[in-house]
Every structure is written in C-alpha cells, then in structure tokens.
Amino acid sequence: MTPSERLLIVDDEPINVKVLVDLLRDSHALVVAKDGPQALSRLEGDVLPDLVLLDVMMPGMDGIEVCRRIKADPRTADIPVIFVTALGQTHDETLGFATGAVDYITKPISPPVVLARVATHLSLRRAKAALRDQNAALEDRVRQRTRDLERTQDVTIRALASLAETRDNETGNHIRRTQHYVRRLAEALRDHPRFAAALDERTIDLLFKSAPLHDIGKVGIPDRILLKPGKLDDGEFTVMKQHAALGRAAIENALEDDGTPERGGFLRYAMEIAAGHHERWDGTGYPAGLAGDAIPLSARLMAVADVYDALISRRVYKPAWTHEQAVDMIARGRGSHFDPDIVDAFLAIAEDFRTIAATYADELEDDAIPEIHSL
C-alpha cells in the first residue's frame, strides 16, 4: 500500500476512532472527523482523501446523509466510501449501496477484514486513476495525430491546387481569397431559412477546406489554350470549359481507385465545387446546364466567390476591376447567373470581401494590360 494515500475516518465514538487509527496509521495518512458536518468540512480543502471510512449511526447528520453529500459534489464523488456500522440488516446495506457506498464493515471490526477491504478499494481507485490517465493520454495522442493528419491534408490540398494555378495565369492568393470568400458567404447564410440546415459549423469548415480544388481540372487543359494571352475563340473556349468535368473526374476517380468513395467529407464538396462552380442559376452554365437548386449549394457559393475574384484581379489578359464594379456586376447577375439569396448575402457583406481581397492581395509588376477575356 502507498503510505501517501489518505483516509478520512468518521465516527462519533472515540474508541472506534482509536481502533481504526491504531490499525491504519503505519500505512496511511489519516484524517479524523467526529461527526457528519466536520467530515464535510474536512473535504473542503485542496487535498482530498483517497477513501472514507464512515460510521452510519451518528447523532444529527448520519452517515447515509454524509455519503449522499459526498457523492453529490463533483469534487468528491469518485472517493470510495466504506460504511462502518453495527447494523446488519439487508435493507440497511441496500440503502447504503444505493447512496453510493462501495462496501460495508461491521462492528466489532476484524482487523484483517478492515485491512483487506481498505487495500482492495484503494487498489481499485488506483487502477481507475491509471485507466483515466491512460485514456487521457491516448485521447491526447489521437487529437495530436488528427491535427497532424489534417495539417498534412491541408498541405496536400494546397499543393494540388497550386499545381493547377501554376499552369494558369492566376496566383496562389486566388486560392486563399476564394477560400475566405466562401467561408464568409456561408457564415452570412447559416441562419437563412433556405440554408440553415445545410450550413453547420463542420460543413462550413469542409467548404473552406475543399474550395482550393475548384480549378484542379485545369491541369488537363492544353497550355496553348490555358496560357493564351488573348481572347479564346469558340473552339478554345469549348476546350477550356472541360476543366469543370475534368476536376470532378480527377477527384472521383482517385476515390474509386482507393476503394473508399467518400460522400460525406470535404472531397464530396470538392467534387461539387469543381464540377459546378460555372453552372448558372438560369441553367445556361456548364458543364451540365444545371439550374436553380439542382446546382449544389457549395458550387453556388463558389460561383459568387470565383467571379468576384476574377473581376477584381489583374491578370496578363485583363486589368482589374474596382470593388464597386465587381459588386455591381454580381448584383446584375442576381437570378440569372447567381442564386438570388446568395447575392443578397454577398451584397450585405461586400465590404468583408473587399477586406479579404486586401489581406491576400497579389503582388504584380506593372506591365502592359491585354484585352479582357469574356467571363
């Protein structure tokens, strides 16, 4: 037994206290209380006992009530209580166990029985404490491993997205800006009747995580089209539009090859965004010509974010529009290009978009500005 373990002995009869103290003092740190109120006051300090030996029959507050109060206090609820009593009727023991006691010792006490019962319940307490510590350590390791995996996942996503961007005339900051636009739009809509059920905190986090993959399909577009500085002709634009379907196929095929097609996590949203961010509310978009709510919400959010950023961003093939011009353009697309409610939310938080754009602004050299590509 560990000498540092503390026992609280509670009994109103000095002779009973002396017997227990003489028996246990060499192997335990002991604290004594002569009645219920004093016992509870002993439990108010910072150092709590590891076990309580509690007399049942005491004047005023009996042991049953003391035990109830010990178990009702979260600080002391897990301290094992052993009743010490001259009572031996079955209903008394039943009441004691129902109150939270772990064992009974009857008077007159038998020293070997007391030592055995005390040792047993202290051993159980140590085992429970060790198990709690082990579980806490395991949970910490799992949380750390989860954080490590999430960081690795985020880096991988950004690397894949950057691969697509490096083949385009855009920059990595486009990825960051559109991520934050999507999150801010989703937050603005989370209490809207149409979207509240879909936009919980986890979903918003997944949308933020998946947004960088919206143009991953551009890796499949030939350089002569992707990097063309002038306006695309009809044939070239037809090829360019294939990046939406290519993006969805790339993500979906990877999942199927792995044998674990995922439909509930961020890759579900990545597929929706990659495939649908060029769909239009009125059905005139691509690649599938979806209309209205048939377009996934994730893609409708990205459509506003992507167009806004394309308008305000300077590229080798176009000058930047002002924030006000971009806002006006999106407002004019309400109900045709974009979901009307998402546009309304965008207009309400347009200044937040301006702030995000400034925070993650591109650093471009002054050079000649070719003509604007058609959006």
N, C-alpha and C positions, 0 to 999 in steps of 0.2 A: 504494500500500500504506500501511497505517496504522502509523506509527512506534511506536505504543504496543503493538502486538502482540508477544508474547513467544515466542521459540523456545528450546527445550531441545535442545542439541547433545550427543549422547552418543557418544564414541569413545575407545578406549584408545590411539590413535596421536596424539601431539601435532601432527604435521604435518598430519594430516587435519583436526583441530580448527581449526588455524590457517587453513587454506584456506577452510573454511566461515565462520569468524568474519570474515576479511577480506572475504569476498564479501557477507555479510549484515549487518554491523554498522551500516552507514549507514541502513538502512531498518527495522531491527528491534531490539527489546531482546533481548539474548542471555543465556542461562544455559548453563553448560558442566558436564558430568559426565564423569569419566574411566572409569567402569565402571558396571555394572548397579546394584549397591547404592547408589552415590552418586546415580545418576539417580533411583531410587525415593525417596531421602531428599529430593531437590530437590522432589519432588511432594507432600511432606507439609505444605508451607507454605500460607498462605492465598491467595497469588497463584499461580495455575496458568498454565503456558504455553498458548499457543494452538495450538502444533504441536510435534511432536517429530521431530527428525532422529536416527535411531537406527542405529548400527552393528550389524551382525548378528554378526560374528565377534569376540567379546571373551572373554578368559580368565575362568574362573569362571562367572558368570551371563551367558549370551549374550543377544543382542538378542531372540531369539524368546521367551525366558522373561520378559524385561523387558516386552515387549509384552503377553504373557498377563496379567501382574500389573496393568499399566495398565488393560487392558480389564475386568479382574475387579473393579476398585474403582469404585463408582458415582460417586465424585468426579471421576475422571479418564477414565471410559470413553468419553466423547464427544470426547476430544482426538485429532485425527488424528495417526497415526504413519506416517512415511515411512522405510522402511529404506534405509540407505546401505551398499552391500556390493560386494565384488569378485566374489561368486558370481553366476552367470548361468544356472544350470540351471533347467529348468522346475519340477522338484519343489520346489526351494528357494523359488521365488516362490509356488507354490501353498500351501506351508506358511505363508509369511508372510501371505498374504491370509486364510487360514483362521484365523490367530491374531488378525487384526483390523487389520492394516496397510492403508493406503489406497493406497500407491504404493511403487515401488522407484526408487532412483537408483543407477546402477552406478559403481564406481570404475575408472579415474580419472574424477573428476567433470567434467562440462562446465558451466561457469558459467551459460550461457544456459538449459540444461536445469534446473539447480537453481533458478534464479530463477523460471522458468516453472512448475515443479511446486509450489514453495512458494506462489507467488501464486495458483495455481489452487485449492489446498486451503484456503488461508486465505479466499479468496473464497467457497468453498462453506461454510466454517464460519460466516462472517458471514451468509450467506444463510439457513442453517439457524437461526441465532440469531434473525435478524429474523423468520423464519416462526414460531418458537416464541413470540416476543414478541407477534406479531400474533395468533396463535391464543389466547394467554393473555388478551390484551385483548378479543378477540371473545367468549371464554367469560365474562369478567367482565361485558361488556355484556349478554350473553344472560341471565346469572344476575340482573343488576340488573333487566332488562326482565321476567324471570319474576317476580321479587319484586314489581315494580310492578303487574303484571297480577294477581297473587294478592291484593295489598292491595286493588286495585280490585274484584276479585271478592268478597272478604270484605265490603267496604263495601256492595256491591250486595246481597249476600245479607242482610246485617243490615238494610238499608233495606227490602227486600221483607218480611222477617219482621216488622219493626217496624210496617209498614203494616197487616199483619193484626192485630198486637197492639193497635194504637191503636184499632181498631174493636171490640176486646173489652174485657173488664174486667180484663185482665191487664197486666203491665208488661214492659218490655224486659228486666228482670232475670230474668224467667221464661225468656227465650231463653238467657241466659248460664248460668243454673243447669242447665237441661236439657242444654245442650251439654256441660258438665263432668260431669254425672252419666253421660251416655252414654259419654264417654271413659273415665271411671274404671271403669265396669262392663266395658267392652271390655278394658281393661288387666287387670282381675281375671280375665277369662276367656281370655286369649290363650294360656295353657298348658293349658287344659282340652282333653281328647281330642276332644270334640264340636266345639270352636270354633277350635282352634289353626290349622288350615289356612286359615280364613277371616279371622282377626284378626291380620294382619301390621301392621307399623307404618304403612304407607301407608294401609291400609284404615281403621285407627283414626283417622288424620288426616282422611280423607274423611268418616267418620261425624261427626266433630266439626264439620267444615265444613258438612255438609248438615243437621244437626239443627235449626238455627233455622227451617227451612222447613216444619216438621212441621204447622203450622196455617195455612199460606198459603191454604188453601181457605176460611178464614173470611171472606175478602173477598167471597165470593159469598153469604153468609148475610144476610138482611134485618136491619136494625138492630132492628126490633121484637122479633125473636127473640134476636139476638146480645146485645143490651143489656138484655134483660128482667131486672129485679132479683129477681123471684120465680122459683118453680119452673116449669119448662116443662111444658105439657100434652103429651099423647101426640103430637098433630099437630105441635106446635112442635119436639118432640124429634126427630121424623122428619126435619123440615127441617134441624135442626142437624146431624144425622148425615151429611148430604150433604157437609159440608166435607171429609171424607176423600177422597171421589171427586173433588170439585172441585179439591182440591190436586194430586192426581195428574194430572188432565186439564190443568191450567194448565201444569205443568212439561213434560209430554209434548207438548202442542200447540206450545209455544214451540220445542222442539227440532225438531219436524217442520217447522214454518214456516221454520226456519233451514236446513233441508235436511241437517242432520248429527245425526240421532238418536244420542245418546250412551248407551252401555250399560255403560261401564266406569268412568266417573268419578263425581264426587260427586253429579251430577244423578241418576244411577241410584239412589243411596241416598236422595236427597231424595224421589224418586218413591215408593220403597218405604216410607219413613217416613211421608210424607204420607198414603198410601193405607192403611197397615196398622197404625198405632200404636193404633187402637181395636179391632183384632182380638183375640180371646181364645184362649188355648191350647185350651180345650174346644170351640171352634167357635161360641160364642154371641155373638161380637162383630160388628162391622160395619166396612166396607160389604159385604164379600164372604163373611162367615161362614167364613173360613179357620180351620183347626185345626192344632195341632202345628207340625211343621217346615215345613208349607206356608206359614206366615207367615214372611216374610223375617226373617233374624236382626236386621237393622237396626231393623225395626219392633218386634220383641220387646224389644230393648234400650230403645227409646224408650218403650214401653208402661210399663215399670217407672219410668223417669225421669219421665215426664209425670204418672203417677198420684201418685208420691211428692210431686212439687212441687205438684200441685193440692191434695193433702191438707194440706200444711204452710203453704200460702199463704193469706193473708187476702184476701178479695175483697168487693165490695159485696154479694154474695149469700150469703156464708158466712164464718164465723170460721175461723181457722187451727187445725189440729190440732197436737198436740205431735209431736215427732220420734218418740217412743215409740209413740204411737197410729198414726202413719203406717207405721212399721216392722211393727207388729202386723197392720195391715190388709193389707199386701203379703204378709206371711208366710201369712195365711189364704187369700190368693189363689193360693198355690203349687199348680200342677197344674190349676187351673180357669181363672183369669184369666191367669196368667203361666207362662212356661216354668219348670219346676222348677229346672233348673240355674242359670238366671239369678237366680232368687230366692235360691238358696243363696249365690251370689256376692254378691248385694246384702246379705244378712244378715251376711256376713263383713266387708264394708266399710261397713256402715251409718254408722259414725262419720265416714267420709270424706264421705258425703252431708250429714251434719249440718254439717261444716266448710264444704263448698261453699255450703250454704244460708246460713250466717252470713256468708261472704265476699261473697256477692252478694245480701244481704238487701234487701227492699223498704223504702222509707220511706213509710209510710201514716199518714194522720191518724187520730186516734181518732174514731170515729163509730158510729152505730148499726149493728148487725150483723143483716141479714136472715137468713132461714132458709137452710139448706144445700141446694144443688142435689143431686140424685141423681147419683152418679158413673156 
